[in-house]
Amino acid sequence: MKQIKIGVIGASWFADLWYLPVLSLHPNAELSAICSEKGNNARLMAGKYGIPRSYTSYEEMIVTENLDGVCIITPNRTHADMVLTAAKNGLHIICEKPLTLNTEESAKIVDAVKNSSIIHAVNFTYRENPAIKKMKNELLKNRIGNILEADFEYTGDYGIQSSPGWRGDVQLGGEGGVLADLGSHLIDLAHYLFDGSIRPLSASTQILKRDNNEKEKAPDSVFFAAKLPNDAIANFQTSWVRYQGDRGQTIKINLYGDKGKIKLLSTEFGIQLSIQDERNETYKWKETEESGEENFRPWRLTPGNEIWKWIDRISSQNSAIQQPDFYDGHQVQNVMEQILQLSSKQNKELF
């Protein structure tokens, strides 16, 4: 089978954690080139993974290399230009979430790939959480009946001491802050689990004052209520200033039906799903006494990784392989924009 020549745009710690290892493992992926703004990180990653060439310009890399596709792993404000440039050159694309800064940009991207042969994806990683997949299956089987209420939470504590780099900077990461960083995953999971878009009803945000830095800061925590596609009410909360101890990060999803409930808990100690109805069952994955990445996302170096699936889609042209794409990214972007608008309106009413 033909090797898929891949260029990587961005050489951060997350590229090193989530993209480059799995691209190195995939039998049909060929890591051809990598670039970073100043070039130092790209050279380091090129040496570590045996990538033949490194660049400081993604445009030069795209024009020079005979690539099949690109991975975009850069600050949010750069996504739209990079995706549109790659699409103009007919490259397949996988982009980090969120897809863009706003729906104007994401609409342009959707329009650019519409009616094209470009295979595109957004790295919403948690659809492959084994408990999420089990939860989806139980919902399809109507295990707990009609959903009446739901709670969604994704929290961390890496923003307590200081705003988390460009993600907390409005100019680089956009106005969403933690909503774009962690909350976008919750929105995508709600869309995936319930086969439709949620509709925000109310929202509030919090920005911590840590220092006198003049940079405009994005929200550190976001709370919002929304209607699920079946009109049930769901509460969402996301924060990077919620103390975690040794857990690292926490995802909680509770679904309440008229015949039972499903509870998911995922931390760096492991993943657990419990279903409470007449049968009462509990499922556990990778639970240990030590906190670690492999407990929180055990599918990272497997064919379940979205990057692996994207390569599979390109190499096999198999339309049956399902993963979140630019249309999903645009849908999430639209919901985030509504949440921020609701929050802004309510803040004005309060003060």
Backbone torsions as a table, in degrees:
resi	resn	phi	psi	omega
1	MET	NA	142.3	-177.2
2	LYS	-59.5	138.9	174.3
3	GLN	-75.8	138.2	179.9
4	ILE	-96.4	114.0	-176.7
5	LYS	-82.3	120.0	-172.6
6	ILE	-115.9	135.8	169.2
7	GLY	-109.2	138.0	-177.4
8	VAL	-110.8	124.5	178.7
9	ILE	-104.7	106.4	-175.9
10	GLY	114.9	135.4	-175.7
11	ALA	-136.7	44.1	-178.1
12	SER	-82.4	-179.4	175.8
13	TRP	-59.4	-32.5	-178.4
14	PHE	-74.5	-33.5	172.8
15	ALA	-60.2	-39.5	-179.6
16	ASP	-70.3	-31.5	-179.5
17	LEU	-81.9	-47.1	-164.3
18	TRP	-109.5	-31.7	-173.6
19	TYR	-99.2	-58.2	-171.6
20	LEU	-62.7	-40.1	178.6
21	PRO	-61.9	-43.2	-176.8
22	VAL	-74.5	-32.5	174.4
23	LEU	-65.4	-34.7	177.5
24	SER	-69.4	-30.4	-178.1
25	LEU	-82.8	-28.4	-173.8
26	HIS	-68.5	127.8	-175.7
27	PRO	-67.1	-18.9	-178.0
28	ASN	-106.7	4.7	-180.0
29	ALA	-100.8	134.9	175.7
30	GLU	-120.3	111.0	178.2
31	LEU	-74.4	103.8	-172.4
32	SER	-94.1	-36.4	-175.1
33	ALA	-160.3	158.5	178.8
34	ILE	-145.1	147.5	178.1
35	CYS	-138.5	153.8	171.5
36	SER	-144.9	159.7	-170.6
37	GLU	-56.9	-46.4	-179.5
38	LYS	-97.0	-15.1	174.5
39	GLY	95.0	-23.1	-176.1
40	ASN	-63.5	-49.9	-179.4
41	ASN	-64.0	-37.6	179.4
42	ALA	-62.4	-42.0	179.3
43	ARG	-64.9	-39.9	178.8
44	LEU	-63.5	-45.1	-179.6
45	MET	-69.8	-33.8	176.9
46	ALA	-62.3	-41.7	177.9
47	GLY	-67.2	-41.1	-177.6
48	LYS	-65.9	-38.6	-173.8
49	TYR	-108.4	7.3	177.8
50	GLY	66.9	36.0	179.4
51	ILE	-83.7	126.9	-170.7
52	PRO	-61.0	-38.4	-172.8
53	ARG	-137.2	146.0	175.6
54	SER	-125.8	153.0	-175.2
55	TYR	-136.7	163.9	170.3
56	THR	-106.6	-9.0	-178.6
57	SER	-125.9	122.9	178.6
58	TYR	-70.7	-31.4	177.1
59	GLU	-62.8	-43.9	178.8
60	GLU	-64.0	-41.5	179.2
61	MET	-60.8	-44.9	-178.5
62	ILE	-64.6	-40.9	-178.8
63	VAL	-72.5	-37.5	-173.5
64	THR	-80.5	-43.5	-174.9
65	GLU	-85.8	144.7	176.8
66	ASN	-89.3	71.9	-172.0
67	LEU	-86.5	155.8	170.4
68	ASP	-98.1	-31.6	-177.3
69	GLY	-159.1	165.8	178.4
70	VAL	-133.1	148.2	171.3
71	CYS	-106.7	129.7	-178.3
72	ILE	-111.2	113.3	-173.6
73	ILE	-131.6	65.8	-171.1
74	THR	-134.6	170.9	176.9
75	PRO	-55.4	150.1	-171.4
76	ASN	-54.2	-37.8	-174.5
77	ARG	-66.3	-17.1	-178.2
78	THR	-91.6	-13.5	-170.3
79	HIS	-58.9	-48.7	-172.5
80	ALA	-59.4	-49.9	-178.8
81	ASP	-62.3	-41.0	-178.9
82	MET	-66.9	-44.6	179.1
83	VAL	-62.7	-44.8	-178.2
84	LEU	-65.7	-37.0	176.6
85	THR	-65.3	-44.6	179.0
86	ALA	-64.0	-41.9	179.9
87	ALA	-64.7	-39.3	178.4
88	LYS	-61.2	-30.4	179.0
89	ASN	-92.4	8.4	174.8
90	GLY	72.1	23.0	-177.9
91	LEU	-88.8	147.1	169.4
92	HIS	-71.2	150.3	-170.3
93	ILE	-141.5	134.3	162.9
94	ILE	-123.1	131.8	-174.1
95	CYS	-123.4	144.6	173.8
96	GLU	-64.6	153.3	174.0
97	LYS	-81.8	156.1	-13.3
98	PRO	-70.5	160.1	-175.2
99	LEU	-60.5	-41.3	-176.8
100	THR	-148.4	-171.9	176.8
101	LEU	-85.7	-27.1	-174.9
102	ASN	-157.4	171.8	-176.2
103	THR	-73.0	-23.3	175.5
104	GLU	-62.1	-44.5	178.6
105	GLU	-68.8	-44.7	-177.2
106	SER	-66.7	-31.8	176.3
107	ALA	-65.3	-38.7	177.1
108	LYS	-62.8	-38.9	-179.8
109	ILE	-67.3	-45.3	178.1
110	VAL	-58.7	-42.1	179.2
111	ASP	-65.1	-35.1	-177.4
112	ALA	-68.7	-31.8	-178.1
113	VAL	-98.7	-7.3	-179.4
114	LYS	-62.4	136.4	179.2
115	ASN	62.2	21.8	177.4
116	SER	-109.9	171.6	177.0
117	SER	-94.4	8.1	-179.0
118	ILE	-67.5	129.5	175.2
119	ILE	-94.2	115.4	-172.6
120	HIS	-123.9	151.7	-177.9
121	ALA	-153.8	156.2	173.0
122	VAL	-119.3	137.2	-173.0
123	ASN	-81.7	64.1	167.7
124	PHE	-83.6	98.6	-165.6
125	THR	-76.2	-22.6	-163.6
126	TYR	-86.1	-3.1	172.3
127	ARG	-62.2	-24.0	-178.6
128	GLU	-89.5	-1.1	172.4
129	ASN	-56.5	126.2	-175.1
130	PRO	-59.0	-30.9	177.9
131	ALA	-72.3	-34.9	175.7
132	ILE	-63.8	-43.0	179.7
133	LYS	-63.8	-40.4	176.9
134	LYS	-65.4	-42.7	178.9
135	MET	-60.3	-44.5	178.4
136	LYS	-59.0	-43.8	-179.8
137	ASN	-63.6	-40.4	180.0
138	GLU	-68.7	-34.5	176.3
139	LEU	-66.4	-41.0	178.3
140	LEU	-62.0	-31.9	179.1
141	LYS	-86.2	2.1	-179.9
142	ASN	58.4	38.9	-174.1
143	ARG	-59.0	-41.6	-177.1
144	ILE	-109.6	16.0	176.4
145	GLY	78.4	-156.5	-179.2
146	ASN	-72.7	130.5	-179.8
147	ILE	-73.2	126.6	-179.6
148	LEU	-105.0	-36.1	-180.0
149	GLU	-149.1	162.2	177.7
150	ALA	-155.6	152.1	174.6
151	ASP	-128.6	134.3	177.7
152	PHE	-126.9	131.4	178.3
153	GLU	-140.3	135.1	169.0
154	TYR	-139.5	114.4	-174.5
155	THR	-135.2	156.4	173.4
156	GLY	-146.3	-178.7	179.6
157	ASP	-130.1	15.0	-175.3
158	TYR	-76.8	2.7	176.3
159	GLY	-111.2	8.4	-176.0
160	ILE	-68.3	-50.2	-175.2
161	GLN	-76.6	-35.4	179.3
162	SER	-154.9	155.0	178.2
163	SER	-61.1	134.3	-171.2
164	PRO	-74.5	74.7	172.8
165	GLY	60.7	-143.9	-176.8
166	TRP	-64.8	-22.2	-179.1
167	ARG	-63.9	-28.3	178.7
168	GLY	-96.2	3.1	-178.4
169	ASP	-101.1	117.8	-176.7
170	VAL	-57.7	-37.6	-177.2
171	GLN	-67.2	-33.3	-176.7
172	LEU	-98.6	-37.9	-174.5
173	GLY	-106.2	-9.6	-178.4
174	GLY	92.4	177.3	-174.4
175	GLU	-77.4	-11.4	-173.9
176	GLY	-75.3	-32.0	-177.7
177	GLY	57.7	-125.8	-177.9
178	VAL	-65.1	-24.3	176.6
179	LEU	-62.4	-41.4	177.6
180	ALA	-74.2	-35.9	-174.9
181	ASP	-73.9	-58.4	-177.5
182	LEU	-106.2	-40.0	-176.2
183	GLY	-62.7	-30.1	179.6
184	SER	-61.2	-33.1	176.8
185	HIS	-64.4	-42.3	179.6
186	LEU	-62.9	-42.1	179.5
187	ILE	-62.7	-45.5	178.7
188	ASP	-62.4	-40.4	179.3
189	LEU	-64.5	-39.8	177.2
190	ALA	-62.9	-42.0	178.0
191	HIS	-63.1	-41.8	-179.1
192	TYR	-67.1	-46.5	-176.3
193	LEU	-66.7	-33.7	-172.5
194	PHE	-114.0	9.0	172.3
195	ASP	54.0	46.5	177.4
196	GLY	176.8	172.2	-176.6
197	SER	-87.7	141.6	173.4
198	ILE	-80.0	160.2	-178.4
199	ARG	-124.8	105.6	-178.2
200	PRO	-61.5	140.9	-179.6
201	LEU	-112.4	-39.3	-179.4
202	SER	-154.6	158.7	-177.6
203	ALA	-159.0	151.4	172.5
204	SER	-144.0	150.9	-178.7
205	THR	-130.8	159.1	177.1
206	GLN	-135.0	134.1	174.1
207	ILE	-121.4	120.9	179.5
208	LEU	-77.7	141.3	172.4
209	LYS	-95.5	108.6	-176.5
210	ARG	-104.3	-32.1	-175.5
211	ASP	-155.5	-170.6	-179.3
212	ASN	-102.4	22.3	178.0
213	ASN	-58.6	130.8	-175.0
214	GLU	-79.5	-10.0	179.2
215	LYS	-63.7	140.8	178.6
216	GLU	-72.6	124.8	-175.0
217	LYS	-97.2	147.6	177.2
218	ALA	-95.8	166.6	-176.1
219	PRO	-58.8	140.1	176.0
220	ASP	-93.2	-24.7	175.6
221	SER	-146.4	145.3	-177.6
222	VAL	-137.7	133.4	176.2
223	PHE	-124.8	133.1	176.5
224	PHE	-151.0	154.2	174.8
225	ALA	-111.3	146.2	-178.5
226	ALA	-149.0	159.6	171.8
227	LYS	-94.8	134.1	173.8
228	LEU	-76.4	168.2	-178.7
229	PRO	-55.2	-25.8	178.9
230	ASN	-91.2	8.8	179.9
231	ASP	78.4	5.7	172.0
232	ALA	-69.9	151.5	-179.7
233	ILE	-89.6	135.6	177.1
234	ALA	-128.8	141.2	174.3
235	ASN	-104.9	136.7	-178.8
236	PHE	-124.6	138.8	173.6
237	GLN	-142.9	137.0	179.2
238	THR	-143.2	140.0	-174.3
239	SER	-158.9	145.7	169.4
240	TRP	-112.8	18.2	177.1
241	VAL	-125.3	28.2	176.4
242	ARG	-105.3	116.2	-174.6
243	TYR	-54.3	135.6	-175.2
244	GLN	-116.3	-15.9	-172.6
245	GLY	65.3	-130.1	179.7
246	ASP	-90.2	2.9	-173.6
247	ARG	-74.0	-22.5	-179.0
248	GLY	79.9	-73.5	176.3
249	GLN	-141.4	159.3	-179.6
250	THR	-134.8	130.3	169.0
251	ILE	-118.3	126.1	174.9
252	LYS	-127.2	133.1	173.4
253	ILE	-135.7	122.3	177.2
254	ASN	-119.4	124.3	178.1
255	LEU	-115.9	129.6	-176.7
256	TYR	-117.6	116.5	178.9
257	GLY	-109.4	179.4	179.3
258	ASP	-84.3	0.6	177.0
259	LYS	-126.0	3.2	-178.9
260	GLY	162.0	-170.0	178.3
261	LYS	-145.0	155.3	176.3
262	ILE	-123.6	132.2	-179.8
263	LYS	-125.5	127.0	177.0
264	LEU	-115.1	135.4	173.1
265	LEU	-133.6	123.2	179.3
266	SER	-130.7	120.4	175.5
267	THR	-136.8	-176.5	178.5
268	GLU	-76.3	2.0	170.0
269	PHE	-92.0	-13.2	178.5
270	GLY	143.5	-175.7	-174.8
271	ILE	-124.2	133.7	179.6
272	GLN	-138.4	139.7	176.0
273	LEU	-129.7	129.5	175.7
274	SER	-123.8	138.5	178.3
275	ILE	-119.4	119.2	-177.7
276	GLN	-110.6	107.3	172.9
277	ASP	-151.6	-152.2	-178.0
278	GLU	-66.5	-17.6	-178.5
279	ARG	-101.1	-25.7	178.1
280	ASN	47.0	100.2	-178.7
281	GLU	-131.2	147.7	175.9
282	THR	-130.0	134.8	179.1
283	TYR	-121.1	139.3	179.8
284	LYS	-130.1	142.2	177.7
285	TRP	-130.4	128.5	170.3
286	LYS	53.2	34.3	178.6
287	GLU	-79.4	128.9	179.9
288	THR	-139.1	175.8	177.6
289	GLU	-89.8	-4.2	179.3
290	GLU	-116.1	135.5	179.7
291	SER	-74.8	141.4	178.3
292	GLY	-177.1	157.7	-179.9
293	GLU	-55.6	-40.8	-176.0
294	GLU	-66.8	-19.9	174.9
295	ASN	-82.1	-34.4	-176.1
296	PHE	-78.8	-40.6	-179.5
297	ARG	-134.0	71.9	-174.2
298	PRO	-68.4	-10.1	179.4
299	TRP	-90.1	6.2	-172.9
300	ARG	-54.8	-44.9	-176.0
301	LEU	-107.3	38.6	-178.2
302	THR	-126.9	170.9	174.8
303	PRO	-62.6	-7.8	175.2
304	GLY	-78.3	-17.0	177.3
305	ASN	-59.6	135.5	-177.3
306	GLU	-59.8	-31.2	179.2
307	ILE	-68.3	-41.8	177.3
308	TRP	-61.1	-45.8	-179.2
309	LYS	-63.4	-36.7	177.6
310	TRP	-62.5	-44.2	175.9
311	ILE	-61.7	-42.2	177.9
312	ASP	-59.1	-41.8	179.8
313	ARG	-63.7	-39.4	-179.8
314	ILE	-69.2	-46.9	-172.9
315	SER	-74.0	-33.3	-176.4
316	SER	-100.2	-16.6	-174.2
317	GLN	54.7	35.2	-178.2
318	ASN	-92.0	106.3	-177.5
319	SER	-73.1	-8.7	179.4
320	ALA	-77.1	-16.2	178.3
321	ILE	-74.3	118.8	-175.2
322	GLN	-99.9	134.5	171.8
323	GLN	-160.8	158.4	179.6
324	PRO	-63.9	134.3	-176.9
325	ASP	-121.5	-167.8	-176.5
326	PHE	-65.1	-28.5	176.5
327	TYR	-66.8	-40.4	174.8
328	ASP	-64.7	-41.4	178.6
329	GLY	-60.7	-40.5	178.3
330	HIS	-65.9	-40.0	179.1
331	GLN	-63.1	-44.2	177.3
332	VAL	-63.4	-41.8	179.4
333	GLN	-59.8	-40.8	-179.9
334	ASN	-62.8	-42.3	179.2
335	VAL	-66.3	-43.4	179.1
336	MET	-60.6	-39.5	179.7
337	GLU	-64.2	-41.0	177.0
338	GLN	-62.7	-40.6	179.9
339	ILE	-62.4	-45.6	-179.7
340	LEU	-66.3	-35.2	176.8
341	GLN	-66.7	-42.4	177.6
342	LEU	-63.2	-42.4	179.4
343	SER	-62.9	-44.4	179.8
344	SER	-62.1	-42.0	179.6
345	LYS	-64.9	-44.0	-177.9
346	GLN	-70.3	-34.3	176.8
347	ASN	-64.0	-40.6	178.4
348	LYS	-64.5	-37.1	179.6
349	GLU	-68.4	-33.4	-178.9
350	LEU	-74.7	-36.0	-173.3
351	PHE	-115.7	NA	NA
